[in-house]
Every structure is written in C-alpha cells, then in structure tokens.
Amino acid sequence: MNEPVTIEAELKVKGAVKSKDKYFILEAKTVPLNWGVGDVEFIGTRGSRLKISLGELHNCVEATLFFRVIGGTWPAGLQGHFAASTAESPIKKVSLIAFGGGDGESIRGDGNMTHLRHVVSVEESGELIVSVQAWRDGQALVDQEVRFKAKLSGRSFGSLRA
C-alpha cells in the first residue's frame, strides 16, 4: 500500500462564540505512505508550530503527558529539553519541549512550562520513556529518564528532578 495520506492540522483558541475562534494553524499536507518514519511540521501565524512525528506502531495506546514545575521555579539560564521514546526504539526520541536558549516562550514567569500537555503513542505491550536533559553554559547538569509501562486505562505518575 503506497498511496499517500493527507494529514490535516487545526490549532485554534476557542472564543466565547464560534465566530471569535482564532486559528493559528489550519492546513493539510499529503505524505506518501512509503515515506517511513519522520516528522511533518505545520507552521502557522505568530510563530506557532505543530510537529507530528510519524512511525510504525502496532496495537498501540495513546499517552497524554503533562509537565509542571511542582516545587520552586525553573532555574534561570537553564537550557534543555524534554523528550519521549519507546523502550523498543530508545534512540528515536521525539522532542516535546525545548527550553532556554533565549526563546523566552517555553518557561513562564512563574517557572511553569507554557506547553504542558502532549500526546504520544506507545505499543500496548511496550514502555514509554520520558527524559529530560538540561545544561547551563554548555555544562550538563541533568540527564534523567522515567519509564512507564503501557496501560489500556488508568494513570501513571513519575517525577524528573532538574
């Protein structure tokens, strides 16, 4: 089966009424099925970006990830990223949040991340790996991961310390 697939992306902020909705991304892209593992990126207004990573998973479940600073504030000048991968393909990481480096948008003034929620897929018999790497002035300070066994329902909790 080598027919192309069309992926449609819609990123909007809902208004009080439908006519007040604001669209940041409203686009469709066609991707050939034999294209393999890779990313499709949609770029919208005001620098908004939506990146979808494609790969082959059989019998998978979705995992919704939430990121929060639960104690204190995010250390000033700390750069790094949160990523997700599966135990089956630990090298193929999907970047979820990149922070620092002067972007000024990933970490809010209160120390919390602006992009708190992400959805990834993992094989139902597999394991999801969420990792954080952080550095300051080119020196590695944090390199940690937490692993979650896939579940058909319920919640799992884990902590990463930066």
C-alpha positions in Angstrom: 0.0 0.0 0.0 1.9 3.1 -1.2 -1.0 5.6 -1.5 -0.4 9.0 0.0 -2.1 10.0 3.3 -3.4 13.5 3.9 -2.8 14.9 7.4 -4.9 17.8 8.5 -3.9 20.1 11.4 -6.1 22.6 13.2 -4.7 24.6 16.1 -7.1 27.2 17.4 -8.0 29.2 20.5 -11.7 28.9 21.1 -13.6 32.1 21.7 -16.8 32.7 23.7 -18.7 32.0 20.5 -17.6 30.2 17.3 -17.1 33.5 15.4 -14.5 34.5 18.0 -12.3 31.4 17.5 -8.7 32.3 16.4 -6.9 29.9 14.1 -3.1 29.7 14.4 -2.8 26.7 12.1 -5.3 25.4 9.6 -3.5 23.3 7.0 -3.4 19.9 5.3 -0.3 18.1 3.9 0.0 15.0 1.9 2.6 12.4 2.9 3.4 9.2 0.9 3.0 6.0 2.9 6.4 4.7 1.9 7.9 7.8 3.3 8.8 5.9 6.5 9.5 7.3 10.0 9.8 11.1 10.1 8.2 14.4 11.0 5.5 16.6 9.4 5.6 20.2 10.5 2.9 22.7 10.2 3.8 26.4 10.6 1.1 29.0 11.4 0.7 32.5 12.5 2.6 34.2 15.3 5.4 31.6 15.1 3.1 28.8 16.1 4.4 25.3 15.1 2.9 21.9 15.3 5.2 18.9 14.7 3.8 15.5 14.2 6.3 12.6 14.3 5.3 9.6 12.3 6.3 6.0 12.9 5.0 2.5 12.8 3.5 1.1 15.9 1.2 -2.0 16.2 -1.5 -2.3 18.8 -0.7 1.0 20.4 -2.3 3.2 23.1 -2.1 7.0 23.5 -0.4 8.6 26.4 -1.1 12.1 27.4 1.8 13.8 29.2 1.6 16.8 31.5 4.6 18.8 32.5 4.7 21.0 35.6 7.2 22.5 37.9 5.8 21.3 41.3 8.3 23.0 43.6 10.0 26.3 43.3 10.6 28.0 40.0 12.5 27.0 36.9 16.2 27.9 37.3 17.2 31.0 35.3 19.5 30.3 32.4 18.9 26.6 32.3 18.6 25.2 28.8 17.5 21.7 27.7 14.6 19.6 26.5 12.0 17.0 27.5 11.7 14.1 25.1 9.8 10.8 24.7 10.7 7.5 23.2 9.7 3.8 23.4 11.8 1.1 25.0 11.8 -0.6 21.6 13.3 2.4 19.9 15.1 4.5 22.7 17.3 6.3 20.2 14.4 7.7 18.2 13.4 10.4 20.6 10.6 12.9 20.0 11.3 16.3 21.4 8.3 17.5 23.4 9.5 20.8 24.9 12.7 22.7 24.3 13.5 25.4 26.8 16.1 28.1 27.3 18.5 29.4 24.6 16.8 32.8 24.8 13.4 31.7 23.3 11.7 33.2 26.3 8.5 31.3 25.5 8.8 27.7 26.9 9.0 28.8 30.6 6.5 31.3 32.0 7.4 33.9 34.6 6.1 31.7 37.4 8.5 28.9 36.3 5.9 26.7 34.7 6.1 25.4 31.1 3.7 27.0 28.6 3.2 23.7 26.7 2.0 21.4 29.5 0.2 18.7 27.5 1.5 16.4 24.9 0.1 13.2 23.3 2.3 10.3 22.2 1.7 6.7 21.2 3.3 3.6 22.6 2.8 -0.1 21.9 0.3 -1.6 24.4 2.9 -4.2 25.4 5.7 -1.6 25.5 7.2 1.0 27.7 7.2 4.8 27.3 10.4 6.6 28.3 10.2 10.3 29.2 13.6 12.1 29.6 15.0 15.5 30.4 18.4 16.8 29.6 19.4 20.2 30.9 22.6 22.3 30.8 23.9 25.7 31.7 26.8 27.5 30.0 27.5 24.3 28.0 27.8 22.1 31.1 25.5 19.2 31.5 23.5 19.4 34.8 20.6 17.0 34.3 20.2 13.8 32.3 17.3 11.7 33.7 14.5 9.5 32.5 11.4 7.9 33.9 9.8 4.8 32.4 6.1 3.9 32.2 4.6 0.5 31.3 1.8 0.9 28.8 -1.7 0.6 30.2 -5.1 0.3 28.4 -6.6 2.6 31.0 -5.7 4.5 34.2 -2.9 6.9 35.2 0.8 6.6 35.9 2.9 9.3 37.7 6.6 9.9 37.6 8.9 12.8 38.5 12.1 14.1 37.0 14.3 16.4 39.1 16.2 19.2 37.4 
